[in-house]
Amino acid sequence: MKLIVGLGNPGSEYDRTRHNVGFEAVDRLARRFVDPQRSTAKARFSGLLLEAEIGAERVLLLRPTTFMNRSGQSVADAVRFHKMDASRDLLVITDDLALPCGSIRLRAEGGAGGHNGLADIGEKLSSWDFPRLRIGIDAAGAIPQDQYVLGRFRPDQLPAIESAIEDAVAAGACWAKDGLETAMNRFNRRAANLPNDPTQKV
């Protein structure tokens, strides 16, 4: 069994905000891979939980209903209840200010990078050894960071973020079916080819 967690803030006032792209990715995974005749959303682990089939894998999709900076308990409760190895069985999808809008990046482990949701997950799991899929939302620039992440995408960002969320859905499905290394090779290479990627030589 695998667990894919999308991070965000609950409540309609946060829908489609930059901080909620993890929710959006998990919602799209649910629409594609959850059979509504067999699985309905359940309130579990301080979140909403659905069961999907991705390839031959049974995959749990979780949206914590805590606020972003309290995501860790929801994730840790699900991991421990199902006796999962977080380094192998957990994927967290979240926004990232350090990546250009339209890019995604998969990593096997790492720190929080200033992200409160990842920080709380690492603390509650007592480990940073879990895969994370980061969706770039651009740097905040002159806008205060808390206002920027809780704001909605500018019209010029919408095509890029739409593409990035679709890539995140495909990458999450690939991770579940084929493993982290395959997903990283396939989707990190794709992200590196974006023209606005700061690692690209001009």
Secondary structure by P-SEA (a helix, b strand, c coil): cbbbbbbbbbccccccccccaaaaaaaaaaacccccccccccccccbbbbbbbccccbbbbbbbccccccaaaaaaaaaaaacccccccbbbbbccccccccbbbbbccccccccaaaaaaaaaaccccbbbbbbbccccccccaaaaaaccccccaaaaaaaaaaaaaaaaaaaacccaaaaaacaaaaaaaccccccccc
